[in-house]
Amino acid sequence: MNKQKMPSCKKQAEKGTKKKPFTQAELAELWGMTQQNVAKMIKQGMPMDSVESATAWRKKFLEERTPADYNEARTKKALLECEKLEMQLAILKGDFEPKAQVREDGIRIGAVFTAKLAALVNDASGALAGLDEVTLRKKLHERTQQILSEIKDELEKS
């Protein structure tokens, strides 16, 4: 016959004895939780002098938790699950770009802009010399539009 070992703190509780030291692990086993959760409750003020006092503290602690706490936790969990599903859907639809790809694209775009703007500066000094303000603005606008078109074409290539 397969007998499960009963924690000493449960034996104490059944026999009605108290004041025998017990461990966090034994209490966790008795309550069906992890030792880490018991340790958190101890940090929150749970006494460890007897199983009865620990159980009473836990009961009071759980009663003090409001439904709003549970609703807030459920809402957060639902929002996280929605975000996860949205990410999976974006990946399946091909709408998701990995961070490394976005970084590479940004560097490439920056390089194209830098090259085109450098060309504008080099061309502008000679081409725009001696023009009146109206003509200068018109020429700059035309050249800027041309550069934007060139940038768009170059970026669409890759």
PyMOL commands that set and color helices and strands:
alter all, ss='L'
color gray80, all
select helices_A, chain A and resi 8-15+24-31+35-43+51-64+67-93+99-127+133-157
alter helices_A, ss='H'
color red, helices_A
deselect
rebuild
show_as cartoon
